[in-house]
Amino acid sequence: MSNFIFSINATLPVFLVIVLGYILKIRGKVNENFCSVTNDINFKLTLPALLFLDISTTNIKETFDAKYVLFCAIVTLVCFVVIWVLSKIFIKNKSEVGAFVQGSFRGSAAVLGVAFIQNMYGNAGMAPLMIIGAVPVYNICSVIVLTFEGSDNSEKNIKKAFISICKNPIILSIIAGILVSLLEIDFPDIIDKTLENVAKLATPLALLVIGASFEGRKAVSKIKITLAGCLIKLVIQPAIFLPVAIALGFSGEKLISILIMLGAPTTASCYIMAKAMNNDTVLTSSIVVMSTLLSAATITLWIFLLKSMGVC
């Protein structure tokens, strides 16, 4: 029961902020222009600041575990490739492929993941190492699939995809964070606090915009593909790769971090990137909302199973 209450406390507040955004929309307090401007700010400023802080404040030299980081990166890449290939085969409406792939493989590792693990262990544990392994792959793969599956056909070539990756502010912030951590650069308090304040805006603003942009009638028409994405994100990925992680000897905080990587709800930043790169935002927001709602139950179940097995 305590695990269920814990999971509810981790996911329900997120869902309620999304609901708040929807209420603000129907009451006429926010409009399309607000959503567009806020998405641009999130994509270019607040989300990069959040990821930069998460990684730059991690002591990579002391905590680095090559086997663990490599596992997180490889599993994330495998999930991405398999989901993309299967989506190209089975999804009839090709305009939905990019949003579906991103929503199905990319979890809220940096935002909900860290909060979830802190609640369990009192600190971030192995989450920063998981972030180093998974989040760069998340973002590079997302840029690739959203570029090639986006509505702007002029972007569909390798050269422009490479340029999009190189210019992507989220990827640049991750690289900068790794360099700052490795070089042990210590910024003055005024810079640290400014970055922290900007980073704190990322999640609430993203969630508000998801709610404000949520189109209920259109989302209902995409309920089948939305549920398919949630099934992959919350159930199938953990079911396949958690046994592999256990077989490789991962347990405790490392295993919980892997669970978050595989089974956390789809991150709100998926919507930011889908909107910025001309992909299906209705499907994206639907997967974010539904996976967040369902994750309280699925994460509780996974934790119960892992505890019953004595591996966490």
Buried (B, 14 or more C-beta within 10 A) or exposed (E): EEBBEBBBEBBEEBBEBBEBBBEBBEEEEBEEEBBBEBBEBBBBBBBBBBBBBBBBBBEBEEBBBEEBBEBBBBBBBBBBEBBBEBBEEEBEEEBBBBBBBBBBBBBBBBBBBBBBBBEBBEEBBBBBBBBBBBBBBBBBBBBBBBBBBBEEEEBEEEEBBEEBBEEBBBBBBBEBBBEBBEEEEEEEEEEBEEBEEBBBBBBBBBBBBBBBBBBEEBBEBBEEBBBBBBBBBBBBBBEBBBEEBBEEEBBEBBBBBBBBBBBBBBBBBBBBBBBBBBBBBBBBBBBBBBBBBBBBBBBBBBBEBBEEEEBB
